[in-house]
Amino acid sequence: PGQVWAPEIKHDDLGNLVIGPPNPRAVECKEVYLGADHTILVSRDGDVYSCGRGDSGQLGHGALSHHFEPTRIDAVLHDKIVRVATAGARTVGVSEHDNFYMWGKGWGDGHGGVKSETHAQVQPTPTAVPALSKKCIVSLEIGAEHGVACDNIGTVYTFGSSNDHLQLGTVTPWPDESQAAAPLCIEVNEATSVRSVACGTNHSLTVTSEDEGYTWGSNVTGQLGLGHK
C-alpha cells in the first residue's frame, strides 16, 4: 500500500504499443498532487519526487527536461516539504521549517512574492519566498494564475501573476516595475478566522472557523455560488 509505480510503455518491432510489467522502482508515497502535465509525490519519509513534462521547470530538477518516472527533487532534501499545491505548470510548497518554495512557470512581476531581476519566465529549481515564509501556513492552493494560503491564526494571503478576474481578492492596482512584488494580506471576515482555502482556475473559496464559506473571483458561470452570474 502507498506505492506508486508505472508500467513500462514501449513499441515493438512492428510499431505496436506494448504495455509491459510495472517498473520495479516504486516510491512509498504519502501524498500525490497533479498539475496539467506533471505529477508531484511526497514520500513517507518526506522526500519530494516529480515526473512528467518539465519544459517550464515544473519538475524542480534545475533543468527543463521531461522525466518519465518519479525522480527525487534534491534541492529540498535539506528542508522536507510537508505541504504542496500544483496547477498548470507551477508548483508551490511549504517545508517543515516553514519555508515557502515556488518552482515552475514564472509568476511574472506582480504579487507573486518573487520578482526576478532577469524577468525569468521559468524557475526550474525550488526557490524560497521570504515574504511567505515563517508564517505557519496550514492550507495552500493555486489556480491558473493565482494562489491562496492561510496561516495557523487564520490570516489569508493571495499571490499571482494576474488579477484580471479579481481572483486575488482585492482591487488593489497592479504594481509597476518600481514596486516590490509581495503577496497580499486579505481580510475575509474580521469577526472570524479562515481554516482552509481552495482555488479554481480564476476564483477562490475560503472556509472559516465558523464553517462559513467566502468566495471571490470569476463568476461567469455562477461558480461563486451567489445565485447569479
Disulfide bonds with the S-S distance in Angstrom:
none
